Amino acid sequence: MEDKTQKLSLKREVGLVGAISLIGGTMIGSGIFMTPQTVLYSIGSPGASLVVWAACGLLVIMISFCYAELGTVIKESGGEYIYILRTSGPVVAFMLIFSSVLFVRPAGVAGLALGFAQYAVAPFYPDCPPPVLVVKCVAAATVLVLAIVNCLNVRLSMSVQVFFMVAKVLALAVIIVGGVVMLIRGHTENFENSFENTNLGINPIGIAFYQGLWSYDGWNNLNYVTEELKRPEVNLPRAVLIAISLVTGLYLLVNVSYLTVMTPKELMSSSAVAVTWGNKVLGSWGWIMSIAAALSAFGSLNGTFFSGGRVCFVAAREGHMPDILSMAHVHRLTPSPALIFTTIISLIVLIPGDFQSIVNYFSFTAWFFYAITLSGLIYLKIKKPELPRPYKVPIVLPILVLIAAVFLVLAPIIDDPQIEYLYVALFIFSGAIIYVPFIHYKLCPGVLTKLTVFLQLFLEVAPAEKNL
């Protein structure tokens, strides 16, 4: 063992194509197959729902440009966490990582797993919604399978990612072509008076945006792996623009196609939109759509796992998480402790959760921290104009997005206060209370050290180095 102590670290291996498929492949998840009915239900009319989808895309493009500047100024992996740590200080960053690791990431995983499960079992229950217990068992099994894949090998999980990316773009292409064919045949009746019955309240607009933005979630994935990206100052803005424009275009066309084939009533009552679409357009071949949607959710789940392991890993490296989570497997070089930890929490979130509420609380928490990150960017622009910036956005952009983010956080609370939002807020701020004794004063019981050593031997892991 004497001469074999090489440093464990991550290499710059992600090129432009890899970067685009990491963003696009995680964005196109179960969202586009699951949330169109909720967006339509919240906002009330087909025309307005298309406006919401377009606005979500625009908002995501704007915020990701802001992130591209942050990523070229602060060239470290870890996304929001590292940006908040460098601009707002360790306490806020710890609050983010605390709620991210214990709630936001696992909620994302649980939501995607439920999406996958609903589509995977839909063909077996053609006439009624599938039993909840069956769906949850399938979801739990999926999470376990992916955890194992990601712990075994990074290459394996990346090839899974690329394969599923191709599968889902094809599935969306089928839906779009089908819709275009129906439009040419003159099925335009669902688009007449397309703005009547629109709900213009603050709450319905906020909830519609939450559900729509859930489908775009994953736009910031590249910022989590900046240290593994080739020439980030060139490839980060490029990949962001290409991937997000592509996804926004696809989403709009897919929604037009859904609305061409189904009346708004049919769309809202469907538990799995793509399957209903498939049954109406492809007839006896309708089951293909549920397989496609399931594959799509599966691929996105894999991407979420891949980048989620990284965040935990970066935080542990900065001393904000137990040391064990910053370690990587000695032979396989995967951050397995972080992945196992995420898996356990995700399975716990799965037990009580239903898809809609998971999405709303997930978005609420996520946008709260996006707002803090953006104010960090505005701070850097005003106070530190001398920092080298290979890529710049005008200061108006982060200010506009910040206003939108504040609206998204406050709107549902002011308009329709629910006790759950209070729980989520208390949960976020409880991070600050935990920070003082355990991180600042390092009141770490000896038991934890023994546990770390035991787990290190049991899981065959060792600390990994920073890669700058």
C-alpha positions in Angstrom: 0.0 0.0 0.0 3.0 2.4 0.5 3.2 3.8 -3.1 -0.4 3.4 -4.1 -1.7 6.6 -2.4 -2.8 8.5 -5.5 -5.0 11.5 -5.1 -8.6 10.9 -5.8 -10.1 13.7 -7.9 -12.5 14.4 -10.8 -11.3 15.1 -14.4 -12.4 17.7 -16.9 -14.2 15.4 -19.3 -17.5 17.0 -20.2 -17.5 18.7 -23.6 -20.2 20.8 -25.3 -22.3 17.8 -26.4 -22.1 16.2 -23.0 -23.0 19.5 -21.4 -26.1 19.9 -23.6 -27.3 16.4 -22.9 -26.7 16.8 -19.2 -28.9 19.9 -19.1 -31.5 18.7 -21.6 -31.5 15.2 -20.4 -32.3 16.2 -16.8 -34.8 18.9 -17.9 -37.0 16.6 -20.0 -38.2 14.3 -17.2 -41.6 13.2 -16.1 -42.6 16.9 -16.0 -43.7 17.4 -19.5 -45.7 14.1 -19.4 -47.2 14.8 -15.9 -47.7 18.5 -15.3 -49.6 19.8 -18.4 -53.0 18.9 -16.8 -52.1 20.7 -13.6 -50.9 23.9 -15.4 -54.2 23.9 -17.4 -56.3 23.2 -14.3 -54.6 26.0 -12.3 -54.8 28.7 -15.1 -58.1 27.6 -16.5 -57.7 28.0 -20.3 -55.7 26.4 -23.1 -54.4 29.8 -24.5 -53.2 30.9 -21.1 -51.5 27.6 -20.4 -49.4 28.0 -23.5 -48.5 31.5 -22.4 -47.4 30.0 -19.0 -45.2 27.4 -20.7 -43.6 30.0 -22.9 -43.1 32.4 -19.9 -41.5 29.6 -17.9 -39.1 28.9 -20.7 -38.2 32.6 -21.0 -37.7 32.9 -17.2 -35.4 29.8 -17.2 -33.3 31.2 -20.1 -32.9 34.5 -18.3 -31.9 33.0 -14.9 -29.6 30.5 -16.5 -27.7 33.3 -18.3 -27.2 34.9 -14.8 -25.9 31.5 -13.6 -23.6 31.3 -16.6 -21.9 34.6 -15.5 -21.7 33.2 -11.9 -20.2 30.0 -13.2 -17.5 31.8 -15.1 -16.7 34.1 -12.1 -16.7 31.4 -9.4 -15.2 28.4 -11.2 -16.1 25.7 -8.6 -18.5 22.9 -8.7 -21.6 23.0 -6.4 -24.1 25.3 -8.0 -26.1 27.6 -5.7 -24.3 26.3 -2.7 -20.9 27.5 -3.7 -22.2 30.8 -5.0 -24.1 31.5 -1.8 -21.1 30.4 0.3 -18.9 32.9 -1.6 -21.3 35.8 -1.7 -23.6 35.5 1.4 -21.4 33.6 3.8 -21.4 30.2 5.4 -24.6 30.4 7.5 -26.9 30.9 4.5 -25.0 28.3 2.5 -25.5 25.8 5.3 -29.2 26.6 5.4 -29.3 25.8 1.7 -27.3 22.6 2.0 -29.3 21.5 5.0 -32.7 21.9 3.3 -31.3 20.7 0.0 -29.8 17.4 1.2 -32.6 16.7 3.7 -35.5 17.8 1.5 -35.1 19.5 -1.9 -33.0 16.8 -3.6 -34.9 13.8 -2.1 -38.2 15.5 -3.0 -37.0 15.9 -6.6 -36.0 12.2 -6.6 -39.3 11.1 -5.1 -41.3 13.2 -7.5 -39.5 11.8 -10.5 -39.8 8.2 -9.2 -43.5 8.7 -8.7 -43.7 10.0 -12.3 -41.9 7.0 -13.6 -44.0 4.6 -11.5 -47.3 6.1 -12.6 -46.4 5.6 -16.3 -44.8 2.2 -15.8 -47.9 0.7 -14.2 -50.5 2.7 -16.3 -50.7 0.0 -19.1 -51.8 -2.6 -16.6 -54.7 -0.6 -15.4 -56.3 0.8 -18.6 -59.7 1.7 -17.1 -58.9 3.0 -13.6 -56.1 4.9 -11.9 -53.5 2.4 -10.5 -53.5 1.7 -6.7 -51.3 4.1 -4.7 -49.5 1.3 -3.0 -48.4 -0.4 -6.3 -47.2 3.0 -7.6 -45.1 3.7 -4.4 -43.6 0.2 -4.4 -42.5 0.5 -8.0 -41.1 4.0 -7.3 -39.1 2.7 -4.3 -37.7 -0.1 -6.4 -36.6 2.3 -9.1 -34.8 4.6 -6.6 -32.9 1.5 -5.3 -31.9 0.3 -8.8 -30.6 3.7 -9.8 -28.7 4.1 -6.5 -26.9 0.8 -7.3 -26.1 1.8 -10.9 -24.7 5.2 -9.7 -22.7 3.6 -6.9 -21.1 1.0 -9.3 -19.8 3.2 -12.1 -19.8 6.8 -13.4 -19.4 5.6 -17.0 -22.4 3.3 -16.7 -24.6 6.1 -15.3 -23.4 8.5 -18.1 -24.2 5.9 -20.8 -27.7 5.5 -19.2 -28.1 9.3 -19.4 -27.2 9.5 -23.2 -29.4 6.5 -24.1 -32.4 7.9 -22.3 -31.8 11.4 -23.7 -32.2 10.1 -27.3 -35.3 8.0 -26.3 -37.1 11.0 -24.8 -36.4 13.4 -27.7 -37.8 10.7 -30.0 -40.9 10.3 -27.9 -41.5 14.1 -27.9 -41.0 14.1 -31.7 -43.7 11.4 -32.1 -46.1 13.5 -30.0 -45.3 16.7 -32.0 -45.6 15.0 -35.5 -48.9 13.4 -34.4 -50.2 16.8 -33.3 -49.1 18.5 -36.6 -50.8 15.8 -38.6 -54.1 16.4 -36.7 -53.8 20.2 -37.1 -53.3 19.8 -40.8 -56.4 17.7 -41.0 -58.3 20.6 -39.4 -58.6 19.7 -35.8 -58.5 23.3 -34.5 -61.7 23.4 -32.5 -59.9 23.3 -29.1 -58.1 26.5 -29.9 -61.3 28.6 -30.6 -61.9 31.1 -27.8 -58.7 29.8 -26.2 -58.5 32.4 -23.5 -62.0 32.1 -22.0 -62.3 31.0 -18.3 -58.7 32.1 -17.5 -58.0 32.4 -13.8 -56.2 35.7 -13.2 -55.7 35.3 -9.4 -52.2 35.5 -7.9 -52.4 32.0 -6.5 -53.5 30.1 -9.7 -50.7 31.9 -11.7 -48.1 31.1 -9.0 -49.2 27.4 -8.8 -49.3 27.1 -12.6 -45.7 28.5 -12.8 -44.6 26.1 -10.0 -45.9 23.1 -12.0 -44.6 24.4 -15.3 -41.1 25.2 -13.9 -40.9 21.7 -12.4 -40.8 20.5 -16.0 -37.8 22.8 -16.6 -36.0 21.8 -13.5 -32.4 20.7 -14.2 -31.4 23.9 -16.1 -28.7 24.5 -13.5 -27.2 21.0 -13.6 -24.1 22.2 -15.4 -23.3 24.6 -12.6 -23.0 21.6 -10.2 -20.2 20.1 -12.3 -18.2 23.2 -13.4 -14.9 21.6 -12.3 -15.5 18.7 -14.8 -16.4 21.0 -17.8 -13.9 21.7 -20.6 -13.4 25.5 -21.2 -16.3 26.5 -18.9 -16.1 30.2 -19.9 -17.1 29.2 -23.5 -19.1 26.0 -23.1 -21.2 27.0 -20.1 -23.1 29.9 -21.8 -23.3 28.0 -25.2 -24.7 24.8 -23.7 -27.2 26.7 -21.6 -28.5 28.6 -24.6 -28.7 25.6 -27.0 -30.2 23.1 -24.5 -32.8 25.5 -23.0 -34.0 26.9 -26.3 -34.4 23.4 -27.6 -36.4 22.2 -24.6 -38.6 25.3 -24.5 -39.4 24.8 -28.2 -40.2 21.1 -27.7 -42.4 21.8 -24.7 -44.5 24.4 -26.5 -45.1 22.1 -29.5 -45.9 19.1 -27.3 -48.5 21.2 -25.4 -50.0 22.4 -28.7 -50.2 18.7 -29.8 -51.9 17.6 -26.5 -54.5 20.3 -26.9 -55.1 19.5 -30.5 -55.9 15.9 -29.7 -57.7 16.3 -26.4 -60.3 18.7 -25.2 -59.3 20.7 -22.1 -61.7 18.6 -20.0 -60.1 15.3 -21.2 -56.6 16.7 -20.6 -57.4 17.8 -17.0 -59.1 14.5 -16.0 -56.2 12.4 -17.3 -53.8 11.0 -14.7 -51.1 10.3 -17.4 -51.5 12.8 -20.3 -49.1 11.1 -22.8 -50.9 7.7 -22.4 -54.4 9.3 -23.1 -52.8 11.1 -26.1 -51.3 7.7 -27.3 -54.6 5.9 -27.0 -56.4 8.6 -29.0 -53.8 9.0 -31.8 -51.9 5.7 -32.0 -54.9 3.5 -31.1 -53.8 0.0 -30.1 -50.2 1.2 -30.1 -51.0 3.7 -27.3 -48.9 1.8 -24.7 -45.7 2.9 -26.5 -46.3 6.4 -25.0 -46.4 5.2 -21.5 -43.1 3.3 -22.0 -41.6 6.4 -23.5 -42.7 8.6 -20.6 -41.5 6.0 -18.1 -38.1 5.9 -19.8 -37.9 9.7 -19.8 -38.6 9.9 -16.1 -36.0 7.2 -15.5 -33.3 9.1 -17.4 -34.1 12.3 -15.6 -34.0 10.5 -12.3 -30.6 9.2 -13.2 -29.3 12.8 -14.0 -30.7 14.1 -10.7 -28.9 11.4 -8.8 -25.7 12.1 -10.7 -25.6 15.8 -9.9 -27.2 15.4 -6.4 -24.3 13.3 -5.3 -22.0 16.1 -6.3 -23.7 18.8 -4.1 -23.5 16.7 -1.0 -19.9 15.9 -1.8 -18.9 19.6 -2.3 -20.6 20.6 1.0 -18.8 17.9 2.9 -15.6 19.1 1.4 -16.2 22.6 2.7 -16.9 21.0 6.2 -20.7 21.6 6.1 -21.6 17.9 6.1 -20.2 14.8 7.9 -16.8 13.9 6.5 -18.0 10.5 5.4 -20.2 12.2 2.7 -17.1 13.8 1.0 -15.5 10.4 0.4 -15.3 8.4 -2.8 -15.1 4.7 -3.4 -11.5 3.6 -3.6 -11.8 1.5 -6.8 -14.9 2.8 -8.4 -14.3 6.5 -7.8 -18.0 7.2 -7.2 -19.2 9.3 -4.2 -21.1 6.3 -2.9 -21.7 7.5 0.8 -23.4 10.7 -0.5 -25.5 8.6 -2.9 -26.6 6.1 -0.3 -27.6 8.9 2.0 -29.7 10.6 -0.7 -31.4 7.3 -1.4 -32.4 6.7 2.2 -33.9 10.2 2.6 -35.7 9.9 -0.8 -37.4 6.7 0.3 -38.6 8.4 3.5 -40.0 11.3 1.5 -41.7 8.9 -0.8 -43.9 7.3 1.9 -46.3 10.2 2.7 -45.8 12.2 -0.5 -48.1 12.7 -3.5 -46.8 14.2 -6.8 -48.6 17.6 -6.7 -47.7 18.6 -3.2 -44.1 17.4 -3.6 -43.8 19.6 -6.7 -45.2 22.7 -4.9 -43.0 22.6 -1.8 -40.0 21.6 -3.9 -40.4 24.7 -6.1 -41.1 27.0 -3.1 -37.8 26.0 -1.5 -35.8 26.0 -4.7 -36.9 29.5 -5.8 -36.2 30.9 -2.3 -32.6 30.0 -2.8 -32.5 31.1 -6.4 -33.5 34.5 -5.2 -30.6 34.6 -2.7 -28.1 33.4 -5.4 -29.3 36.2 -7.8 -28.9 38.9 -5.1 -25.4 37.5 -4.7 -24.8 38.1 -8.4 -26.1 41.7 -8.2 -23.8 42.3 -5.2 -20.8 41.0 -7.1 -21.7 43.3 -10.1 -21.9 46.4 -7.9 -19.2 45.8 -5.3 -16.6 43.8 -7.3 -16.7 45.0 -10.9 -12.9 44.3 -11.2 -13.3 40.5 -11.1 -12.4 38.8 -14.4 -15.7 38.0 -16.3 -15.3 36.2 -19.6 -19.1 36.3 -19.9 -21.3 39.2 -18.8 -25.1 39.8 -18.5 -26.6 43.4 -18.2 -27.5 44.1 -14.5 -31.2 44.5 -15.5 -31.4 40.8 -16.1 -30.7 39.5 -12.6 -32.9 42.3 -11.2 -35.8 41.2 -13.4 -35.4 37.5 -12.5 -35.0 38.4 -8.8 -38.4 40.1 -8.9 -39.9 37.1 -10.6 -38.3 34.8 -8.0 -39.7 36.9 -5.1 -43.1 36.7 -6.7 -42.9 32.9 -7.0 -42.0 32.6 -3.4 -44.5 35.0 -1.9 -47.5 34.7 -4.3 -48.9 31.3 -3.1 -48.4 32.2 0.6 -50.1 35.6 0.5 -53.0 34.5 -1.7 -53.7 31.1 -0.1 -51.7 30.6 3.1 -51.3 27.0 3.9 -49.7 25.7 7.1 -47.3 23.5 5.1 -45.4 26.6 3.7 -44.8 27.7 7.3 -43.3 24.2 8.1 -41.1 24.4 5.0 -39.9 27.9 6.0 -39.2 26.8 9.6 -37.4 23.8 8.3 -35.1 26.1 6.1 -34.4 28.4 9.1 -33.8 25.6 11.5 -30.6 25.1 9.5 -29.2 28.3 11.0 -29.9 26.9 14.6 -28.0 23.7 13.8 -25.1 25.6 12.2 -24.0 27.4 15.4 -23.2 24.4 17.7 -22.2 21.7 15.1 -20.4 23.6 12.4 -19.2 26.9 13.9 -18.1 25.5 17.3 -17.5 22.0 15.9 -19.3 20.3 18.8 -18.9 16.9 17.2 -19.5 14.0 19.5 -16.7 11.3 19.5 -19.4 8.7 18.5 -19.5 10.4 15.1 -15.7 10.0 14.5 -16.0 6.2 15.4 -19.0 5.9 13.1 -17.0 7.6 10.2 -14.1 5.2 10.6 -16.5 2.2 10.7 -18.4 3.4 7.6 -15.1 4.2 5.8 -13.9 0.6 6.2 -17.3 -0.9 5.6 -18.0 1.1 2.3 -14.3 1.1 1.2 -14.2 4.9 0.7 -11.5 7.5 1.1 -11.4 11.4 1.0 -11.3 13.0 -2.4 -9.4 16.2 -3.5 -10.6 19.4 -5.0 -10.2 19.7 -8.8 -9.6 23.3 -10.0 
